[in-house]
Amino acid sequence: MAPAKSTRVEKPGESRFDAILDAAEKIFATSGYDGASMREISVQAGVAQGLIHYHFKNKAQLFESMVARRSSQINDARAIAVDVLLARDVETKLEELVESLFRPALEVGRDAESDSGPYARILASVANSADGRDQALAAKYYDPIAHTYIDALQKVQPNLSHADAVWAYMFAIGVGVSMMAQTGRTNRLSDGACDDGNIEAILGRIVPFVCGGIRALT
């Protein structure tokens, strides 16, 4: 049987390495880790399956490389934002810190140019999974930035205990992950009054909502 043909359109300047990771995001998002196959990913990427094994060896390594790429994109932006906020001579507002947590993830979830929306669904699955593989990935790629924000929350809100700062971070991330993927459900529930594709509209509501909860803990 002749191999299936990919209908994928290659982006200008895109490497096959990135094409494989982009394809992996789509397949893992729709089929889950167990349901995704290397063959299906190779067809989506428009490359030979052997090339995927050359770059990534196996499915576990491919999945981790996919998580590593997007987590770096999100968390590097977060780390820079926190450093800039706390290095200023003026007092950092809680709202500024919370926005710096949400904005990079929302932008990745709605980046039409890189078509990174599927990763939002994968992140939601990894963040809420009790599976050992997913827990290890969350610890490796997301715990360091979590500690950065937990410490920053205590600096911005000195009356917040360490335990409550951890709770605050976890509750905030729960809200953020639920809104990272653009699903259209918000639009549907509001009969079009709420646009979950509008990052500024989301930030204008999610930031005061979360900040109110954090202040209630102090």
Sequence and secondary structure as in RCSB ss.txt:
>XXXX:A:sequence
MAPAKSTRVEKPGESRFDAILDAAEKIFATSGYDGASMREISVQAGVAQGLIHYHFKNKAQLFESMVARRSSQIN
DARAIAVDVLLARDVETKLEELVESLFRPALEVGRDAESDSGPYARILASVANSADGRDQALAAKYYDPIAHTYI
DALQKVQPNLSHADAVWAYMFAIGVGVSMMAQTGRTNRLSDGACDDGNIEAILGRIVPFVCGGIRALT
>XXXX:A:secstr
           TT  HHHHHHHHHHHHHHHHHHHH  HHHHHHHHTS HHHHHHHHSSHHHHHHHHHHHHHHHHH
HHHHHHHHHHHHSSS   HHHHHHHHHHHHHHHHT TTTT HHHHHHHHHHHT   HHHHHHHHHHTHHHHHHHH
HHHHHHSTTS HHHHHHHHHHHHHHHHHHHS  SHHHHHTTTSS TT HHHHHHHHHHHHHHHHHHT 
